[in-house]
């Protein structure tokens, strides 16, 4: 046999023996640092996947929040902002003007404040005024409604007297 062939077979034998020893004796004993580092890499990959999932969920919540805020702004544009009795009084006057009515307001000092309204206008315009008050997102209580008809004028004018309790008083129960 040729000495080169002997060396080749010897190296081949040594490499296969070393490989089989590594497999047989579990390479963890020989390369413990490799195992710990690979475990760290696996853990980091899992954490990255979890963070990506959390980021996706967070982005979805952010988009949903933006939709909700946009919807809330649309709703706030529709409904009047009434936070004080003065704002409520302005709202009543503007509503009467928009529905072609004249309004006289007397405020009774009470808790909650009571607005005594005298609404003057045609029957249809007073009904429109009452419909606006009825469809408001506020709790409005009508205590008394009276009527007077002035027949001397054309078209006939209806004078409606009503009392409205201010909806934002401390002792008023919420709807």
Secondary structure, DSSP 8 states (H G I E B T S, - for coil): --HHHHHHHHHHHHHHHHHHHHHHT-HHHH-HHHHHHHHHHHHHHHHHHHHHHHHHHHHHHHHHHHHHHHHHHHHHHHS----SHHHHHHHHHHHHHHTT-EEEEEEE--SS-EEEEEEEE-HHHHHHHHHHHHTSSS--EEEEEEEEEETTSSS-EEEEEEEEE-TT-TTS---
